[in-house]
Amino acid sequence: MRRRWLRTKERDRAIVYTTDEQVLDGLLVTDASDGIVLIDVRVRSDGDVDLQGEIYVPRERVRFVQLLARSS
């Protein structure tokens, strides 16, 4: 049975560390069985490059996800 721990955190800020040494900082939109989707993404590992649109990260590329509390 697959855990849906990210599902409750949708639209929270997430920092995603990938297996190919990328660090993506954005808002979590979707947690699917095969990956996650982020919006408003900044690539921290590449000189703070902003990306437009939705960014899909396949589950096999996700090494670690850090969820940050929303600021009030």
Summary of the structure (lengths in Angstrom):
residues: 72
radius of gyration: 11.6
end to end distance: 34.6
largest distance: 38.5
contacts: 179
relative contact order: 0.30
helix: 12%
strand: 54%
